[in-house]
Each structure stands twice: as structure tokens, then as C-alpha cells.
Amino acid sequence: MRVISGMAKGTKLESIDSLSTRPTLDRVKESLFNIIQPYLQNAKVLDLFAGSGALGIEALSRGAKKCIFCEKSHEAVQKIRNNVRKTHFEEKALILQKDYRKCLQEMRGEKFDIIFIDPPYRFNIAVEAVEKIVEESLLAKDGIMIIETDDEKREIQELKKKNIEIKDIRKYGRVRLLFI
């Protein structure tokens, strides 16, 4: 796993060897960032369920001004710290070791331009995270949320029930990106 583009391009990132943490594939990450590139300059980013921090670090590398990484796993937080240090983004990163609910609650009053929601697939909590983000008014006026999932039908059905509009869906093998 590596940083694809920007200031830290080519930097190898540490990943987590775990069944509950799955890094976003480079081809998916590259496509995702090609889509959101116009929104990245000076953006404030939230990387929820951050894992190794690869999405937030890629955003920083491509011009985001700040990223908050939220991850509850101690091992994953250590990897994020190492990866942030390797890429020299310590001044632009805040790493929180908390459950996503507590993290979102503590972020009350913040506004994010981009929010990555990439929970472990088997937990089925992406829609709940979106609800909390909306409830806490954490998304900036023209901000975007991106959910990474392997079961977009379930997610779409649940989001429609909540009257949350999906702007775009992209498919990459078994991975789906939902843009809200």
C-alpha cells in the first residue's frame, strides 16, 4: 500500500494484518481521488474507521489542509501514527482512538468538506454513521460523504428510508463507492 499522488507520492504505508481491517485497493483509491480531486484543495477531512489512515493521508498528500482520523483499534492507531510520521503530515493530522459514535459526538460544531466512511463490511454500520453525521451537522454545505461497501443494495435501501440522497455510485469489483 502506498500514497498514489501529491506531496507524499510513492511513500509506502504500513497496513494492518487483520480480518476486520481491509485496506482500500490502490485502483479503487486512485479512482476515488480522481473523482474528488476538485474538492480536496484546503479541505477539512474526516477519515472515519480510518484503519491504516491511507484515505486521509492520500487526501493530505493531494492538498487537504487537515484530516481527523477516527479509529478505535489500538493497533490501527499505531499504524496511523507511523504513517502520518512517515509522510510528514503531523501538523495537519489529529488522530483519535475512539468508537465512531464518541468521535462524531465530540466533533459537534466542526464542519468537514469530505468524510470517508469505510467501516468493516460485516458490521453494517455505515448508514448509522451517516445518520450521526447528519444529526451532528458535521458536513459542510457543499461537502461530500463517501461510503465504501460490498453491499450497496442494503446501504441504498437504508439511506432511502432516511431520505438521504445518493449522488453517485461507482463499482470496482466487489467494492462499491456511494457518494452522498
Secondary structure as GFF3:
##gff-version 3
##sequence-region A 1 180
A	DSSP	alpha_helix	26	40	.	.	.	ID=ss1
A	DSSP	beta_strand	44	48	.	.	.	ID=ss2
A	DSSP	alpha_helix	54	61	.	.	.	ID=ss3
A	DSSP	beta_strand	66	71	.	.	.	ID=ss4
A	DSSP	alpha_helix	74	87	.	.	.	ID=ss5
A	DSSP	three_ten_helix	90	92	.	.	.	ID=ss6
A	DSSP	beta_strand	93	97	.	.	.	ID=ss7
A	DSSP	alpha_helix	100	106	.	.	.	ID=ss8
A	DSSP	beta_strand	112	117	.	.	.	ID=ss9
A	DSSP	three_ten_helix	121	123	.	.	.	ID=ss10
A	DSSP	alpha_helix	126	135	.	.	.	ID=ss11
A	DSSP	beta_strand	139	149	.	.	.	ID=ss12
A	DSSP	alpha_helix	152	161	.	.	.	ID=ss13
A	DSSP	beta_strand	168	172	.	.	.	ID=ss14
A	DSSP	beta_strand	175	179	.	.	.	ID=ss15
###
